[in-house]
Amino acid sequence: MQITRITHRGINQPQRAEHQVLGPKKERKKSLCLTPKSIFAATEQDLPILSAMTIAVKSGHDYLITQYGPNETYGTSMHGDKQLTFSKSVQLYRRHKQALYKLLIHKCPVLCQKPDIVKENVLSSVTFLYNNICSTYCNMTVNSDHKRIYRAPNFYFDLDFNSMINFVLSAVDQQVTPAQAYTICDLARNQLDYYHYILNTVQVFAKEVLKSDEDLAALLVIAIVHSCKNDPMAQDVIPTLMNVWKELDVFYRRSHRDPALVGNLFMLFSSIVTASNQHAQFVLQLMSFLESSARNPVIRGFRPF
């Protein structure tokens, strides 16, 4: 399916982002997941929540290393089996959800003692938040190309309009009508806008806030607290998990950081919530488009997470 049949219908190209996203000056070695630089609090009895979540992140990293080969990377600009298509991205997202996000939920203090049904409900609620937290951290860690965004250490999207259109088209196995062409272009623009928001807003905050493994661990706990608020079966874990703020105060003082700066986590988390809402809206729009289009049964009824 040729892109020119869509882009030559007089549909405007998306405007460039207001601020250019600059990549790191020095190439960084890629890892396969979130890789804590240290486990400062792993044996500290006074920081049990941060310790548990930091260890959980490392465990998730170790597990994913066993699942992927060192050269297993997919991208929208790659070809053949290495091209990142719609179906391949769904497969990779699901694998990360089961390998990393689920492990973080099952290792979270207090919540880990809840029945499996409660943990699964929290996992469903927190998935978009975790996806944006982990992918932002990953992109900060492994990406040196400002024309791409890594959603996980082993797959990336190229930040150009045609790549986004090709990605959406890879989910469609039929001739595209004029009406569908406009919808596909809208989807591509929305996805591109979402990625620019991650790079120009979320990642800017993250670089200032995520100075240590414990900062990342705290952010993951805050996301759980946020998700538990709407689940009556999980709300009783909130008071205990809120102690993460006390642990952060101890950690900041011990690390010779101003405890007042812990409030910056709120700003970062707020931007992550906004990004997660954008992401969810894109997924819902994409699902609606696919379900309203004639296609094969494999695509029909698709659920991304």
C-alpha positions as CSV (number, residue, x, y, z in Angstrom):
1,M,0.0,0.0,0.0
2,Q,1.5,3.2,-1.2
3,I,1.8,6.2,1.1
4,T,1.3,8.6,-1.8
5,R,-2.3,7.6,-2.1
6,I,-2.9,9.2,1.3
7,T,-0.4,12.1,1.4
8,H,-1.3,13.3,-2.1
9,R,-4.9,14.0,-1.2
10,G,-4.2,17.5,-0.1
11,I,-3.9,16.7,3.6
12,N,-1.6,19.0,5.4
13,Q,1.6,17.8,6.9
14,P,1.8,18.3,10.7
15,Q,3.6,21.3,12.0
16,R,7.0,21.0,13.5
17,A,7.3,20.9,17.3
18,E,8.1,24.4,18.7
19,H,11.2,23.2,20.4
20,Q,13.8,20.9,18.9
21,V,14.6,17.8,20.9
22,L,18.3,17.4,21.2
23,G,19.9,14.1,21.8
24,P,22.8,13.3,24.1
25,K,26.1,14.4,22.7
26,K,27.7,11.0,23.5
27,E,26.5,7.7,22.3
28,R,25.2,5.6,25.2
29,K,25.4,1.9,25.4
30,K,22.0,0.3,25.1
31,S,20.6,-2.0,27.7
32,L,17.6,-4.2,27.5
33,C,15.4,-2.6,30.1
34,L,15.5,-0.2,33.0
35,T,18.9,-0.7,34.5
36,P,19.4,0.7,38.0
37,K,22.8,2.2,38.5
38,S,22.9,1.2,42.1
39,I,20.7,-0.3,44.8
40,F,21.4,2.2,47.5
41,A,18.5,1.3,49.7
42,A,18.4,-2.5,49.1
43,T,19.5,-3.3,52.6
44,E,18.1,-0.2,54.4
45,Q,15.4,-1.1,56.9
46,D,14.3,2.5,57.1
47,L,13.5,2.7,53.4
48,P,11.4,-0.5,52.8
49,I,9.2,0.8,50.0
50,L,12.0,2.4,48.0
51,S,14.1,-0.7,48.5
52,A,11.5,-3.1,47.4
53,M,10.6,-1.2,44.2
54,T,14.3,-0.6,43.3
55,I,14.9,-4.4,43.6
56,A,11.8,-5.1,41.6
57,V,13.0,-2.9,38.7
58,K,16.3,-4.8,38.7
59,S,14.5,-8.1,38.7
60,G,12.4,-7.0,35.8
61,H,15.5,-6.0,33.9
62,D,17.2,-9.3,34.6
63,Y,14.1,-11.2,33.4
64,L,13.9,-9.3,30.1
65,I,17.6,-9.9,29.4
66,T,16.7,-13.6,29.2
67,Q,13.9,-12.9,26.8
68,Y,15.7,-10.8,24.2
69,G,18.9,-11.3,22.3
70,P,21.5,-8.4,22.3
71,N,20.7,-7.6,18.6
72,E,16.9,-7.9,18.8
73,T,15.9,-4.3,17.9
74,Y,12.9,-3.3,15.8
75,G,12.2,0.1,14.3
76,T,9.8,1.8,11.9
77,S,12.7,2.6,9.6
78,M,14.0,-1.0,9.5
79,H,13.0,-3.5,6.9
80,G,11.9,-7.1,6.7
81,D,11.5,-9.0,10.0
82,K,13.1,-6.0,11.9
83,Q,10.5,-3.5,10.8
84,L,8.3,-2.3,13.7
85,T,4.7,-2.9,12.5
86,F,1.5,-2.5,14.4
87,S,1.2,-6.2,15.3
88,K,4.9,-6.4,16.3
89,S,4.5,-3.4,18.6
90,V,1.4,-5.0,20.3
91,Q,3.4,-8.2,20.9
92,L,6.3,-6.2,22.4
93,Y,4.1,-4.0,24.6
94,R,2.3,-7.1,25.9
95,R,5.6,-8.8,26.7
96,H,6.8,-5.8,28.7
97,K,3.5,-5.6,30.5
98,Q,3.8,-9.2,31.6
99,A,7.5,-9.2,32.3
100,L,8.0,-5.8,34.0
101,Y,4.8,-4.0,34.9
102,K,3.2,-7.2,36.4
103,L,6.4,-7.9,38.4
104,L,6.4,-4.3,39.8
105,I,2.8,-4.8,41.0
106,H,3.5,-8.1,42.6
107,K,6.6,-6.8,44.4
108,C,5.0,-3.6,45.7
109,P,4.9,-3.6,49.5
110,V,1.4,-4.2,51.0
111,L,-0.1,-4.6,47.5
112,C,1.8,-7.8,47.0
113,Q,-0.3,-9.3,49.9
114,K,-3.6,-8.7,48.1
115,P,-5.5,-11.3,46.1
116,D,-4.5,-11.8,42.5
117,I,-7.8,-10.2,41.3
118,V,-6.9,-7.0,43.1
119,K,-3.4,-6.9,41.7
120,E,-4.7,-7.6,38.2
121,N,-7.1,-4.7,38.5
122,V,-4.4,-2.4,39.7
123,L,-2.1,-3.6,36.8
124,S,-4.9,-2.7,34.3
125,S,-5.3,0.7,35.8
126,V,-1.6,1.5,36.0
127,T,-0.5,0.2,32.6
128,F,-0.6,3.4,30.7
129,L,1.2,5.3,33.5
130,Y,3.9,2.6,33.7
131,N,4.2,2.6,30.0
132,N,5.0,6.3,29.9
133,I,7.2,6.2,32.9
134,C,9.3,3.3,31.7
135,S,9.5,4.4,28.1
136,T,10.5,7.9,29.0
137,Y,13.3,6.6,31.3
138,C,14.3,4.2,28.6
139,N,14.5,6.9,26.0
140,M,16.7,9.0,28.3
141,T,19.0,6.1,28.8
142,V,19.5,4.5,25.4
143,N,18.6,7.0,22.7
144,S,21.2,9.2,21.0
145,D,19.2,10.0,17.9
146,H,16.8,13.0,18.3
147,K,14.9,11.9,15.2
148,R,13.7,8.8,17.0
149,I,12.0,7.8,20.2
150,Y,12.6,4.5,22.0
151,R,9.5,3.1,23.6
152,A,11.5,0.2,25.0
153,P,15.2,-0.6,24.7
154,N,14.5,-2.9,21.8
155,F,12.1,-0.9,19.6
156,Y,11.7,2.7,18.4
157,F,9.6,5.0,16.3
158,D,11.0,7.4,13.8
159,L,9.6,10.9,14.4
160,D,8.3,11.7,10.9
161,F,4.8,11.8,9.5
162,N,5.2,9.1,6.8
163,S,6.6,6.6,9.3
164,M,3.6,7.1,11.5
165,I,1.3,6.6,8.6
166,N,3.1,3.5,7.6
167,F,2.8,2.2,11.1
168,V,-1.0,2.7,11.2
169,L,-1.3,1.2,7.6
170,S,0.4,-1.9,8.7
171,A,-2.7,-2.8,10.7
172,V,-4.9,-2.5,7.7
173,D,-5.1,-5.3,5.1
174,Q,-7.3,-3.6,2.5
175,Q,-7.5,-0.8,0.0
176,V,-7.8,2.6,1.9
177,T,-10.8,4.7,1.0
178,P,-10.6,8.6,1.0
179,A,-12.5,8.8,4.3
180,Q,-10.1,6.3,5.9
181,A,-7.1,8.2,4.5
182,Y,-8.1,11.3,6.5
183,T,-8.6,9.2,9.6
184,I,-5.2,7.5,9.2
185,C,-3.6,10.9,8.8
186,D,-5.3,12.2,12.0
187,L,-4.1,9.1,13.8
188,A,-0.5,9.7,12.6
189,R,-0.6,13.3,13.7
190,N,-2.0,12.4,17.1
191,Q,0.7,9.8,17.6
192,L,3.4,12.2,16.5
193,D,2.1,15.0,18.8
194,Y,2.0,12.5,21.7
195,Y,5.7,11.6,21.1
196,H,6.7,15.2,20.9
197,Y,4.9,15.9,24.2
198,I,6.9,13.0,25.8
199,L,10.2,14.5,24.5
200,N,9.5,18.2,25.0
201,T,7.7,18.1,28.3
202,V,7.8,14.7,30.2
203,Q,11.5,14.0,29.5
204,V,12.5,17.5,30.3
205,F,11.0,17.1,33.8
206,A,12.4,13.6,34.1
207,K,16.0,14.6,33.5
208,E,15.7,17.1,36.4
209,V,13.9,14.8,38.8
210,L,15.1,11.2,38.2
211,K,18.6,11.6,39.6
212,S,18.7,8.1,41.2
213,D,17.1,4.7,41.2
214,E,15.1,5.7,44.3
215,D,13.5,8.6,42.5
216,L,12.3,6.2,39.8
217,A,11.1,3.7,42.4
218,A,9.2,6.5,44.1
219,L,7.5,7.5,40.9
220,L,6.4,4.0,40.3
221,V,4.9,3.8,43.7
222,I,3.1,7.2,43.2
223,A,1.6,5.8,40.0
224,I,0.2,2.8,42.0
225,V,-1.3,5.1,44.7
226,H,-2.9,7.1,41.9
227,S,-4.4,4.0,40.4
228,C,-5.6,2.5,43.7
229,K,-7.8,5.5,44.5
230,N,-10.6,4.3,42.2
231,D,-10.4,0.7,43.3
232,P,-12.3,0.0,46.6
233,M,-10.6,-3.3,47.0
234,A,-7.1,-1.7,46.8
235,Q,-7.7,1.6,48.6
236,D,-6.5,0.3,52.0
237,V,-2.9,0.0,50.7
238,I,-2.7,3.8,50.1
239,P,-1.9,4.9,53.7
240,T,1.1,2.6,53.9
241,L,2.4,3.4,50.4
242,M,2.1,7.1,51.1
243,N,5.0,6.6,53.5
244,V,7.1,6.7,50.4
245,W,7.2,10.5,50.9
246,K,8.8,10.1,54.3
247,E,11.3,7.7,52.8
248,L,12.1,10.2,50.1
249,D,12.7,12.9,52.7
250,V,15.2,10.6,54.5
251,F,16.8,9.6,51.2
252,Y,17.1,13.2,50.0
253,R,18.8,14.4,53.2
254,R,21.1,11.4,53.2
255,S,22.0,12.2,49.6
256,H,22.6,15.9,50.4
257,R,19.7,17.0,48.3
258,D,17.2,19.7,49.3
259,P,14.1,17.8,50.6
260,A,11.9,20.6,49.2
261,L,12.8,19.4,45.7
262,V,10.8,16.3,46.2
263,G,7.8,18.3,45.2
264,N,9.1,18.2,41.6
265,L,8.0,14.6,41.5
266,F,4.4,16.0,41.5
267,M,5.1,18.1,38.4
268,L,6.7,15.1,36.6
269,F,3.9,12.8,37.6
270,S,1.3,15.4,36.4
271,S,3.0,15.5,33.0
272,I,3.0,11.7,32.9
273,V,-0.8,11.6,33.6
274,T,-1.3,14.0,30.7
275,A,0.8,11.9,28.4
276,S,-1.0,8.7,29.5
277,N,-4.4,10.3,28.7
278,Q,-3.0,11.3,25.2
279,H,-1.8,7.7,24.7
280,A,-5.1,6.2,25.8
281,Q,-7.0,8.5,23.5
282,F,-4.8,7.5,20.6
283,V,-5.3,3.8,21.4
284,L,-9.1,4.2,21.6
285,Q,-9.2,6.1,18.4
286,L,-7.1,3.5,16.7
287,M,-9.2,0.7,18.0
288,S,-12.4,2.4,16.9
289,F,-10.9,2.9,13.4
290,L,-9.9,-0.8,13.1
291,E,-13.2,-2.1,14.4
292,S,-15.1,0.0,11.9
293,S,-13.0,-1.1,9.0
294,A,-13.4,-4.4,7.1
295,R,-10.4,-6.5,7.9
296,N,-9.3,-10.0,8.9
297,P,-10.4,-11.7,12.1
298,V,-6.9,-11.3,13.6
299,I,-7.3,-7.6,13.7
300,R,-11.0,-7.5,14.7
301,G,-11.4,-7.3,18.5
302,F,-7.8,-6.2,19.0
303,R,-6.9,-5.1,22.6
304,P,-3.5,-3.5,22.9
305,F,-2.9,-4.2,26.6
